[in-house]
């Protein structure tokens, strides 16, 4: 029976406690990565250990990525985000180990032997589109000591990390669980003694998470559910076409009719042709024609370093008089899709840009006849969207700008 993966949060004796069961997610990822035996044990251990990090480091962060590299592991990456989605990828050498019965295996010793201590552990969290994190050298290679060392050094939080795996004789992962304790600033010596005594007398490695949680006797404050989900898409993957030279493309197309790119997380195949490659390697530019946003979109764009490489410029056509000078028909009103499309079309021609974004609508506090406050039309080239927002004038303008930015990010071949 499948049980959804989770992380439970509790507090006791001035410790934040995170109890996690990643069995289902681990097996889903193992299946996608097509790993087995020793590699599957390493991967399941990494998911159970690093999976909760987006919940632990900052529950509101957008994503936490953990990267491990060692002499035997090219890369082991675990991604988790605030939506409860987890994915992982694993590139490694062959582990030539003869193990007759995996159920009797000491998995912590196996990790130390296969991962090794010559490498590093790097953790990066994305919060409000900014990256934060740190990197430490591997200590033992068993993952739990390495993560505890990372917390102590990079996060300045004294921590204890425990891992429990149940493996059948053939190497199948039956359970992949972890417990992480983090000391709060208001602690005293008795709190530390309590945890040391608890872990000495009640080993998670021997008990498993369910019995261990019962012995803890804590009140669960929160339960976060996790699922395996890859965030890849054809649009995101096509950015990799920039890495291919014309010579690379010609060699590929001589052997096969399509350019095939494979997501290393979920192994999904994406197919492209030479036209796709040319578009991705063509310099793209953007411009804008704004009405009710009053130059807010252009201001947002130019606040980004390097915007001069792709931003041609913007026009604010706030009144109907100025719109008419741009050859836009205002006789039937301006809060409609026809006006938005005409603004984008004429702006694209004026600036000679790849993309032109236009905004027309009613942000309030009053609306033009036949329209309502919050009704806006946003166009990018020949695509137009009608939206109806609620809120203050400032909120409606900001929501409209954010919508256009999100749409544009999916169209351009550069980072916006």
C-alpha positions in Angstrom: 0.0 0.0 0.0 1.4 3.4 -1.0 1.7 6.0 1.8 2.4 9.6 0.9 5.7 11.0 2.1 5.7 13.6 4.8 7.6 15.7 7.3 6.2 16.3 10.8 7.3 19.2 12.8 7.5 19.4 16.6 9.2 21.2 19.5 10.4 19.6 22.7 13.0 20.7 25.3 14.1 23.6 23.1 14.7 21.4 20.0 13.0 21.8 16.7 12.3 18.3 15.6 11.6 17.1 12.0 10.4 13.6 11.5 10.2 12.5 7.8 9.1 9.5 5.9 10.2 9.6 2.2 9.6 6.0 1.3 7.1 6.7 -1.5 9.0 9.6 -3.0 12.3 7.7 -2.8 10.9 4.7 -4.7 9.3 6.9 -7.3 12.6 8.6 -8.0 14.5 5.4 -7.9 12.2 4.1 -10.6 12.6 7.2 -12.7 16.4 7.2 -12.3 16.5 3.5 -13.1 18.9 2.8 -10.2 19.0 -0.4 -8.2 20.9 -2.1 -5.4 23.7 0.0 -4.0 22.9 3.1 -6.1 19.3 3.0 -5.0 20.3 2.8 -1.3 22.5 5.9 -1.7 19.7 7.8 -3.6 17.1 6.8 -1.0 19.4 7.9 1.8 20.0 11.3 0.1 16.2 11.9 -0.4 15.3 11.0 3.2 18.2 13.2 4.6 18.0 16.2 2.2 14.3 16.1 1.2 13.1 18.1 4.3 15.5 21.0 3.8 13.1 23.4 2.1 10.9 22.9 5.2 13.7 23.2 7.7 15.7 26.1 6.4 12.7 28.4 5.6 9.2 27.0 5.2 8.3 29.9 2.8 11.3 29.5 0.4 10.6 28.7 -3.2 13.2 25.9 -3.6 16.1 24.2 -1.9 18.7 22.4 -3.9 21.3 20.1 -2.3 24.3 19.0 -4.4 26.8 16.3 -3.3 29.9 15.5 -5.2 32.7 13.0 -4.3 35.4 10.9 -5.9 32.8 8.2 -6.7 29.8 10.5 -7.3 29.7 12.9 -10.3 26.6 14.6 -8.9 23.8 13.8 -6.6 21.1 16.5 -6.6 17.9 16.7 -4.5 15.4 19.5 -5.2 12.5 20.3 -2.9 10.2 23.3 -2.8 7.5 24.9 -0.7 4.7 23.3 -2.8 5.9 19.9 -1.5 7.4 18.7 -4.8 10.7 16.8 -4.8 12.9 15.5 -7.6 16.4 14.1 -7.8 19.1 13.1 -10.2 22.1 10.8 -9.6 25.3 10.4 -11.8 27.9 8.1 -10.4 30.6 5.5 -11.1 29.7 1.8 -10.9 29.7 0.4 -7.4 31.3 -3.0 -7.8 30.1 -4.6 -4.5 29.1 -8.2 -3.9 26.2 -8.2 -1.3 24.3 -11.4 -0.9 21.6 -10.2 1.6 20.9 -6.4 1.6 18.5 -6.8 4.6 21.5 -7.4 6.9 23.4 -4.4 5.5 24.8 -1.6 7.7 23.7 1.2 5.4 25.7 3.9 7.1 28.9 2.0 6.6 27.9 1.4 3.0 27.4 5.1 2.5 30.8 5.9 4.0 32.5 3.3 1.8 30.7 4.3 -1.5 30.3 8.1 -1.1 33.6 8.6 0.7 34.8 11.8 2.4 36.6 13.4 -0.4 34.1 15.9 -1.9 31.6 18.5 -0.8 28.0 19.2 0.1 26.4 22.4 -1.2 22.9 23.7 -0.2 21.3 26.6 -2.0 17.8 28.0 -1.1 15.9 30.4 -3.2 13.9 33.0 -1.3 12.2 35.9 -3.1 14.2 35.0 -6.2 17.5 35.4 -4.3 19.9 32.5 -3.7 21.3 31.8 -0.3 23.4 28.9 1.0 26.8 27.5 1.7 29.2 24.6 1.0 31.2 22.3 3.3 33.6 19.5 2.8 32.3 16.0 3.3 33.1 14.7 6.8 32.3 10.9 6.7 30.2 10.5 3.5 27.3 8.9 5.4 25.2 12.0 4.6 23.8 12.5 8.2 27.2 13.6 9.6 27.8 15.8 6.6 24.4 17.5 6.9 24.8 18.1 10.6 28.3 19.6 9.9 26.7 21.9 7.3 24.0 23.1 9.7 26.6 23.7 12.4 29.0 25.6 10.1 26.9 27.3 7.5 23.6 27.8 9.3 25.2 28.3 12.8 22.6 25.8 14.2 23.7 22.9 16.3 22.0 19.8 14.9 21.7 16.1 15.0 20.6 14.1 12.0 19.5 10.4 12.0 18.6 8.1 9.1 16.6 4.8 9.0 16.4 2.5 6.0 14.6 -0.8 5.8 15.9 -2.8 2.9 14.8 -6.3 1.8 17.2 -9.1 0.9 17.2 -8.1 -2.8 18.0 -4.4 -2.2 14.4 -2.9 -2.5 13.8 0.1 -0.3 11.0 -0.7 2.2 11.4 2.4 4.3 13.4 5.6 3.9 13.0 7.8 7.0 14.9 10.5 8.9 14.8 12.5 12.1 16.5 15.9 12.4 16.9 17.9 15.7 17.9 21.5 15.8 18.8 23.3 19.0 17.0 26.6 19.7 18.8 29.6 21.0 17.0 29.5 24.4 18.4 26.1 25.3 20.2 25.0 28.4 22.5 22.1 29.3 19.7 19.9 30.4 18.2 20.1 26.9 21.4 18.8 25.4 21.7 16.1 28.0 18.1 15.0 27.2 18.8 14.6 23.5 22.1 12.8 24.0 20.4 10.3 26.4 17.4 9.9 24.1 19.5 9.0 21.0 21.8 6.8 23.0 19.0 4.7 24.5 16.6 4.8 21.5 18.4 4.5 18.2 16.3 5.5 15.2 18.4 3.0 13.2 17.0 0.2 15.4 13.5 1.4 16.0 12.2 3.0 12.8 10.3 6.2 12.7 7.0 5.1 14.0 8.3 3.7 17.3 10.8 6.5 17.6 8.0 9.1 17.4 6.0 7.3 20.0 8.9 7.3 22.4 9.5 11.0 21.8 6.0 11.8 23.0 5.7 15.1 21.2 2.8 17.2 19.9 2.9 17.5 16.2 2.6 21.1 15.2 2.6 20.7 11.4 2.7 18.0 8.8 4.1 18.7 5.3 3.2 16.3 2.5 5.6 15.5 -0.3 5.3 14.1 -3.8 7.7 13.3 -6.6 7.2 15.9 -9.4 9.6 17.1 -12.0 9.3 20.8 -13.0 10.9 20.4 -16.4 9.1 21.6 -19.5 9.8 21.9 -23.2 10.2 25.6 -22.8 12.7 25.2 -20.0 14.6 22.5 -21.8 14.9 24.4 -25.1 17.2 26.8 -23.3 19.8 24.0 -23.5 19.8 24.4 -27.3 22.1 27.4 -26.7 24.8 25.0 -25.6 24.9 23.4 -29.0 27.1 24.8 -31.8 26.1 24.7 -35.5 28.6 21.9 -35.9 27.0 19.9 -33.1 23.6 20.3 -34.6 24.7 19.2 -38.0 26.3 16.0 -36.6 23.2 15.2 -34.6 20.9 15.7 -37.6 23.1 13.5 -39.8 22.3 10.6 -37.5 18.7 11.4 -36.6 15.9 13.6 -37.8 15.4 15.5 -34.5 17.5 17.0 -31.8 16.8 15.0 -28.6 17.3 16.5 -25.2 16.6 14.4 -22.1 15.7 15.8 -18.6 18.2 14.2 -16.2 15.7 14.3 -13.4 12.7 12.5 -14.9 14.3 11.1 -18.1 11.6 12.7 -20.3 12.6 13.2 -23.9 12.1 16.5 -25.7 12.5 16.8 -29.5 13.5 19.9 -31.4 14.5 20.8 -35.0 17.0 23.1 -36.5 14.5 25.9 -36.7 14.1 25.7 -32.9 17.9 25.8 -32.5 18.1 28.9 -34.7 15.4 30.7 -32.8 17.0 29.9 -29.5 20.3 31.3 -30.7 18.9 34.4 -32.2 19.3 37.6 -30.2 15.9 38.6 -28.8 14.7 42.0 -27.6 11.6 43.4 -25.9 9.7 46.7 -25.8 6.5 47.9 -24.3 3.6 50.3 -24.8 1.8 51.1 -21.6 -1.4 52.9 -20.6 -2.8 52.4 -17.1 0.5 51.0 -15.8 2.1 54.3 -16.5 5.6 53.1 -17.2 5.7 50.6 -14.3 6.5 47.7 -16.6 9.5 49.5 -18.1 10.7 50.5 -14.7 10.6 46.9 -13.5 12.5 45.8 -16.5 15.3 48.4 -16.3 15.7 47.7 -12.6 17.4 44.4 -13.6 21.1 44.6 -14.2 21.9 44.0 -17.9 18.5 45.0 -19.2 20.2 47.2 -21.8 21.1 44.0 -23.7 17.5 43.1 -24.5 15.2 46.1 -23.7 14.7 48.4 -26.6 12.5 50.9 -24.8 8.9 51.8 -23.8 6.1 54.3 -24.6 3.5 55.5 -22.2 0.3 56.2 -24.2 -1.8 57.3 -21.2 -4.4 59.4 -23.0 -6.5 58.6 -26.1 -4.8 61.5 -27.9 -1.4 59.8 -27.6 -2.9 56.5 -28.6 -4.3 58.1 -31.7 -0.9 59.4 -32.7 0.3 55.8 -32.6 -2.4 55.0 -35.2 -4.6 53.2 -32.6 -8.4 53.5 -33.2 -9.9 54.9 -30.0 -13.4 55.5 -31.4 -14.9 52.3 -29.8 -13.1 52.8 -26.5 -9.6 51.6 -25.4 -10.3 49.0 -22.8 -10.6 46.0 -25.2 -8.5 43.4 -26.8 -8.3 45.2 -30.2 -6.6 48.2 -28.6 -4.1 46.0 -26.7 -3.2 44.1 -29.9 -2.8 47.3 -31.8 -0.6 48.8 -29.1 1.6 45.7 -29.2 1.7 45.6 -33.0 2.6 49.2 -33.4 5.1 49.2 -30.6 6.9 46.1 -32.0 7.2 47.9 -35.4 8.3 51.2 -33.8 11.1 49.6 -31.7 11.8 46.8 -34.1 11.8 44.4 -31.2 11.2 40.6 -31.0 8.4 41.1 -28.5 6.3 44.0 -27.5 4.1 44.0 -24.3 1.1 46.3 -24.1 -1.2 47.3 -21.3 -4.7 48.9 -21.4 -7.4 48.8 -18.8 -9.1 50.4 -15.8 -7.1 50.4 -12.6 -9.5 52.7 -10.8 -10.8 54.3 -8.7 -13.3 55.0 -11.5 -13.9 53.1 -14.8 -14.6 54.3 -18.3 -18.1 53.9 -19.6 -18.8 50.2 -20.5 -15.9 48.9 -18.4 -15.3 48.0 -14.8 -12.5 48.7 -12.4 -9.9 45.9 -12.6 -10.7 44.9 -16.2 -7.4 44.9 -18.1 -6.1 43.7 -21.4 -2.5 42.6 -21.8 -1.0 41.7 -25.2 2.4 40.3 -26.2 2.7 40.5 -30.0 -0.4 38.8 -31.4 -1.5 37.1 -28.1 -3.9 38.9 -25.8 -5.3 38.2 -22.3 -8.4 39.7 -20.6 -8.0 39.8 -16.8 -10.3 41.0 -14.0 -8.5 41.9 -10.9 -9.7 43.1 -7.5 -7.9 45.4 -5.2 -6.6 48.9 -5.0 -5.3 50.8 -8.0 -1.7 50.0 -7.0 -2.5 46.3 -6.5 -4.2 46.0 -9.9 -1.2 47.7 -11.6 1.3 45.4 -9.8 -0.7 42.2 -10.6 -0.9 43.2 -14.3 2.9 43.8 -14.5 3.6 40.5 -12.7 1.3 38.6 -15.1 3.0 40.1 -18.2 6.5 39.3 -16.7 5.5 35.7 -16.1 4.1 35.3 -19.6 7.2 36.9 -21.2 9.6 34.7 -19.2 8.1 31.7 -20.9 8.7 33.2 -24.4 12.1 34.7 -24.4 15.4 32.8 -24.7 17.2 34.7 -22.0 16.8 35.1 -18.2 14.4 37.9 -17.4 
